[in-house]
């Protein structure tokens, strides 16, 4: 069994090369054997995804195929109602037991809102939070860390400071991918080729679709 489980959550609507680069950078920087994508079932603070849960899962599985350091877990997709990180981490801890390190990878933008998450203190205690730090964020990090220290205390903030991981700045978003598909424009090189084919074959985010451009941007 692996010594660590590294969770990288998001809507992934759809997964794109930016997601994959961040996950791979975390694995390489920390020496993890694998980073696991956990697609959100029903995010509590976002609009419904444009693609169905099984479609987002299928695209993730296509994206990581042949990549031994990347995996997918569907633990949230079978749960009804809003899916909260605390509940997901609790279920994963029950699944993996107490001897496996549990880590939660978040972007610096998500970190700013973490103190407002449901049972945020428990989330920070249950998992080591890893921060994917893009080059565009240095001017905001001091404020984010100040809020984190106020919410969770100096020890948790110091631990977080040791878990900031530099990742390449990749200007791709799922919103952009959906909008380009809806406008009939190419998404080649923005998503893995198997994902591009899946989107085309299943007419996801099709031209004229309102949800294609307006749904969650994860």
N, C-alpha and C positions, 0 to 999 in steps of 0.2 A: 504494500500500500504506500502511496505517496506520503511524504512527510508534511506537505503543505497543500491546502486547497486555496487557490487564489480566485476570487469571484469578481467578474467584471460584468456588471449589470447594465441594462439599458433597453430601450424599445427596439432598436436595430430595425428601423422601418424605412429603408433596408440597411443591412450591414454594408459598410463601404471600406475602402482601403485605409482610411484614417483610423477606424476602429482596430483593424488588424495590426497596423503599425504600432499603435499604442500598446496593445496587448503583448506583442512580440518584444517591444522595448522594455516593458515591465519584467517579462520573463528573463531577458538577457541581463538587465541591470541587477536584478536581485538573485540571479542564479536559480530561479524556479524551473522545475521540470515542465510545468504546464500552467497556463492561465485559462480559466473556464468562463466562457460567455454564458450569462443567465438572462435570456430574453424575458422582459416583463410581461406578466399576464395582463393585469388591469392597473396601470400606474395611477396612484391616488391623486396626483396633481397635474395630470396632462390630459389632453383630448384623446379620444380613442385612436388607436393606430389605424392607418389606412389599409394595411394588409392584415389578414387574419393571423391569429397566433400560429397556426400550423404552417402558414406560408413564411412567416418570419423565421420560424424554427428551421424550415427546409432551406432557406437561403443561408442561414448561419452554418448549417451542416455542410452545404456545398462550399462555403467560403473557407472552412477549416480543413476540408478533406486533404489528406496528405501532409498536414502540418502537425508533427508530433507534439509541439509545445503549445498547441491551441486545441481546446475542446469546447463542447456545448452541453449544458444541463437544462432540462425542461421543467425544473421543479416548480416554477411559478405558473406554468401554463395550465395546470390541472386544478388550480385553486380558484374558487369563485370569489367575486368581490374584489375590492382594492387589494393590491399586494404591497405590503410594507416590508422594508429591508429587515427590520427586526424579526418578523415572522419567517422570512426566508433564511436568515442566518440560524435561527433556532432549529428549523427543520434540517438544515444542512449539518449542524452540529450533532443532532440526533443520528443522522445517517452515517457520519464519518467517525464518530466516537471522540473521546477526549484527548487522544494522543496525536492528532493531526492539527498542525497550525492552521488557523482560519484567517484569511486576509481579504480585505475589501478594497478593490481598486476604484477610485473615483477621480474624475477630472477636477482641476482646480476650480472650475466654475460651479460644480456640484458641491464642493467643499464649503463654499460660502453659505449655502443653505442648510448644511448638515445639522447645525444646532436646532433647526426647526422640525427635523424629522420626528416621527412618532418614536418614542422611547429612545431618543438619540443617545442618551448616556449609556444605555444597555448595548446599543450598537457599537459604540466606541470600546466598551469593555469586552465585548464578545469577539471582536475581530480587530486585527491590526489594520489601520486605515493607510492605504498607499495612495499618494497623490500624484497623478500624472500632470506634470508641470510644463506647460507650453511656454515658449519664449515670450509670448505676448502678455504674460501675467505678472511679471515682477513688480510692477507698480501697485498691484492690488493685494499682493500676498501678505504684506505687513498687517493690513486691516483684517484680512481673513484670519490670520493667526491670532490677532488680538481677540476677535470674537470667539474663536475656538478656545482660547485660554480662559476667557470669562465663563464660557459654558461648561467646560469639562475639567478645568484646573491645570496648574502648571505641569504636572507630571505627564498628563495626556498630551499637552501641547508640545513638550520636549520630545516625546516619543514620535509625535507626528512630524516634527521638524527633521527627524532622522529618516523619514519615510517618503521624502519628496523625490520623485523620479523624473529626471529630464527626458522629455520625449520630443521628437521632431514636430515642428509646426506644419500641419497638413490642413490646408484650407478646404476641406470637404465636409459637407453636412448632409444628413439624410433628407432634410428639407430641400436642399438644392437638387439632389438626385431626383426626388419626386417631381419637383417643378420642371426639371428638364424633360423627364419622360412625358409629363402632361402637355408640354409644349412641342412634343415631337422631336426633341433634340437628343443627340447622342450622349450616352453615359459611359461609353467605352473609356477605360483607364481610370474611372472613378470607383468602380466596383469590380470585384473579380469576374472574369469572363463567364464562369458557370452561373453566377448570380445575375449577370446581365441577360443571359439566355433565359433563365427562369422568369425574370420579370417580363421579358418579351413574350414568351410562350404562354404565360398566364395572364397577360394583359393587365399587369399590376400598374397602378398609378397612371392609367390610360389617359390620353388626351381628353380634355373636357371634364375630368373628374375633380369635383370641388375638394373632396377629402385628400386627393393626391397632393395638393399644395398646402393644405391647412392643418394637417395632422401633426402629431408630435415630431420634434426635430432630433430625437436621440439617434 
